[in-house]
Amino acid sequence: MANKQKNRISVDIFGTQYVILGAESTDHIRHVASLVDDKMREISSKNPGLDVSKLAVLTAINAVNDYLKMKDELERLHAALQNEKGL
């Protein structure tokens, strides 16, 4: 397997600095961090008493829930496309 160059970038998520190392572009990493920050702020605004660790868990649950919904939809669309091709 070829070695991909890793990008290192510092991002701010919910007031804390994190150094992220990944093969994705710095713009992609920044975008992901921004989405996480936005979701944490959204959840925090609705639940201001949550501590950061509980807020992080709820953010992760929301992200995985969204991922599973999109995965199911992709599988449904893929199956529909395969059925169309079979006709």
ZIFEN-V268079 format. One record per residue. N is the residue number from 0. RES is the residue in one small letter. D_CENTER is the distance of its C-alpha to the mean C-alpha in Angstrom with 2 decimals. Layout:
{{N	RES	D_CENTER} {N	RES	D_CENTER}}
This chain:
{{0	m	25.69} {1	a	25.49} {2	n	24.08} {3	k	21.31} {4	q	21.49} {5	k	18.84} {6	n	17.69} {7	r	17.77} {8	i	16.53} {9	s	16.84} {10	v	14.34} {11	d	14.91} {12	i	12.56} {13	f	14.65} {14	g	17.81} {15	t	17.28} {16	q	17.33} {17	y	15.31} {18	v	16.26} {19	i	13.60} {20	l	15.24} {21	g	13.92} {22	a	15.46} {23	e	13.26} {24	s	14.92} {25	t	14.92} {26	d	14.00} {27	h	10.77} {28	i	10.01} {29	r	11.28} {30	h	9.26} {31	v	5.80} {32	a	7.97} {33	s	9.46} {34	l	6.82} {35	v	6.41} {36	d	10.17} {37	d	10.85} {38	k	9.54} {39	m	11.50} {40	r	14.38} {41	e	14.49} {42	i	14.76} {43	s	17.12} {44	s	19.27} {45	k	19.90} {46	n	20.49} {47	p	22.04} {48	g	23.63} {49	l	20.57} {50	d	20.54} {51	v	17.53} {52	s	17.02} {53	k	17.12} {54	l	14.82} {55	a	12.20} {56	v	12.91} {57	l	12.75} {58	t	9.34} {59	a	8.22} {60	i	10.57} {61	n	9.32} {62	a	5.76} {63	v	7.99} {64	n	10.54} {65	d	8.90} {66	y	8.11} {67	l	11.74} {68	k	13.18} {69	m	12.10} {70	k	13.36} {71	d	16.51} {72	e	17.07} {73	l	16.85} {74	e	19.29} {75	r	21.49} {76	l	21.69} {77	h	22.42} {78	a	25.15} {79	a	26.59} {80	l	26.79} {81	q	28.53} {82	n	30.91} {83	e	31.73} {84	k	32.55} {85	g	34.76} {86	l	36.85}}
